[in-house]
Amino acid sequence: MTPKLADKNPFPVCFADVEAAAKRLHGKAFKTPVLTSETLNKQTNSQVFFKCENFQRTGSFKFRGACNALMQLSEAEKLRGVVTFSSGNHAQAIALAARLLAIPATVVMPADAPKVKQEATRGYGAEIILYDRTQVSREELAAQIAGERNLIIIPPYDDARVIAGQGTAALELIAEVGELDLLLVCCGGGGLLSGCAIAAKTCSPQCKVIGVEPDRADDAARSFRTKTLQTVSNPDTIADGARTPSLGKLTFPLVLHYVDDMATVSEAEIRKAMFFMWERMKIVVEPTGALAAAALLSGVVRTENMKIGAIVSGGNVDLRQACQLFYDS
Amino acid sequence: MTPKLADKNPFPVCFADVEAAAKRLHGKAFKTPVLTSETLNKQTNSQVFFKCENFQRTGSFKFRGACNALMQLSEAEKLRGVVTFSSGNHAQAIALAARLLAIPATVVMPADAPKVKQEATRGYGAEIILYDRTQVSREELAAQIAGERNLIIIPPYDDARVIAGQGTAALELIAEVGELDLLLVCCGGGGLLSGCAIAAKTCSPQCKVIGVEPDRADDAARSFRTKTLQTVSNPDTIADGARTPSLGKLTFPLVLHYVDDMATVSEAEIRKAMFFMWERMKIVVEPTGALAAAALLSGVVRTENMKIGAIVSGGNVDLRQACQLFYDS
């Protein structure tokens, strides 16, 4: 990086954007509770603070980014309406944020997306367009619909406003518990990870930030190590939030710059962490939401006498399906 | 009640005791989070605030009463040690509170109590004495052991210090969210219900207090209606915290005086409320912890434009067993 470039922040998202997002989201997004576990503290010989975004509106952190993006649309753009592509938490987040702001919302969703997620998204008032995921690329379909209907596209993670919104989770956590030695964040497309890393590196400069992925969907870990964007195709992991094919054009450079390391955990470790969080911590988390805890409980990330933050990304599960996971482990 | 008696509070627990308990427990018990559900608010046309004692230390409100009782022992009594009888949450609460205060603790528990609860109690450092529940009364056995070993008995609910401690749950809730129109509290032996009713009637004088029981264990509801102590014997309900045979000598008059009404819900309604709290609210609650929500979701308690508090008593379940409940419903 040349000195001239270093004078300006070369990235599309900076700490001021996260701060602005926090102001914007005040009274819209929930300030989610921070929970601890005496058992885990003992086991890690550390203090671990879980930022529980499973209690966020729509059941995941995605509401932060979605709402922050929609609130920055012009009045003319709001009248046109928005479209997004997601089978999961971002779809519900866009649907609710759009309803609150009286913006028409369309969601492009694979025809085989779980009925419960389709219903939740429709319940918030969005129009759903189903497609055959073996035939069509969701990005291309969303772009086509946006063109035909004159809609604004709000991508699930590779968007500066979305990234800044997600960063408010770490900002809130550090504001509540103070500076950290370590922050663990699960990683799919990297929106939550890069946003939280930006926030942590300013609010708590000594804090190491580690992203956590399933080892079956380790594209970001490989991208991080090789400094070249790596992809993964339909990985077979229970952590559905981490099934994204790769980091994005915006999130990859941010992850390279702000994140200290990446860790990966096995499917069995994710299941065990989920079990621990449900039975011992009394919170319902989805598999992706257990990634950070899995890195700690498995010993993949070693800790000693540290103050640790961990983002619990969400809690959206089909309860009966999720319960099945506990009988295999 | 004669005017002379009315000058003094005729009850063994008053609001000042709850306030004193709150001071005593500060920094010992957790200030548990208050959660809401937009879906339930819409359905009840009200605002419902859940005080989540499933996040309390040892996983239930019982820690409040146990710790408040043990902290009031004299130094000589602390050296002698304590004994209690409980197969469930009170046992764990006494075990942890005793460990924190360096008091030896003995727990009398039926031999068929779930292994997970025996282990948790032992894990906190208490000595467990198992007995055959078909042969022996737990109160008598505890009294006998207390005599032989010179121990102090800390009963699970019929104790002024325990009742005052449990009342701090409602005190904290009202301090956080403001005055209420209605407070719903599950009822087993009546310690939580009477303590919370005492707190609510002072902090929020307009607040109606309703106790909720399983209809299969409706002894308190019948006692309330007939004004004569009624009992129930080993009721077959999933709400194990409400299987107590009757209200106590202290809690019965307190419930008669401070509680406005009692409601009962069916097993199916408890299961449905549990499912709702796990899947939609993302919290793991035990069946007894879902009683208040069951009264609302089933429409047994009618609401309209009200500000409602609901105490979630605890979250201690064997996860795999609890998950089974969701396949029957």
Contacts between the chains, C-beta under 8 A, distances in Angstrom:
chain1	res1	chain2	res2	distance
A	33	B	33	4.0
A	33	B	35	7.7
A	35	B	33	7.7
A	35	B	55	6.4
A	38	B	57	7.6
A	54	B	282	4.4
A	55	B	35	6.3
A	55	B	282	6.0
A	57	B	38	7.5
A	59	B	282	6.5
A	275	B	319	6.4
A	278	B	284	5.4
A	278	B	319	5.6
A	279	B	284	7.2
A	279	B	317	7.3
A	279	B	318	7.9
A	279	B	319	4.1
A	282	B	54	4.4
A	282	B	55	6.1
A	282	B	59	6.5
A	282	B	283	6.2
A	282	B	284	4.2
A	282	B	285	7.5
A	282	B	315	3.6
A	283	B	282	6.2
A	283	B	283	6.4
A	283	B	284	6.6
A	284	B	278	5.4
A	284	B	279	7.2
A	284	B	282	4.2
A	284	B	283	6.6
A	284	B	284	6.2
A	285	B	282	7.5
A	315	B	282	3.6
A	317	B	279	7.3
A	318	B	279	7.9
A	319	B	275	6.4
A	319	B	278	5.7
A	319	B	279	4.1
A	319	B	326	5.9
A	320	B	326	5.6
A	320	B	327	6.7
A	323	B	323	3.5
A	323	B	326	6.1
A	323	B	327	7.9
A	326	B	319	6.0
A	326	B	320	5.6
A	326	B	323	6.2
A	327	B	320	6.6
A	327	B	323	7.9
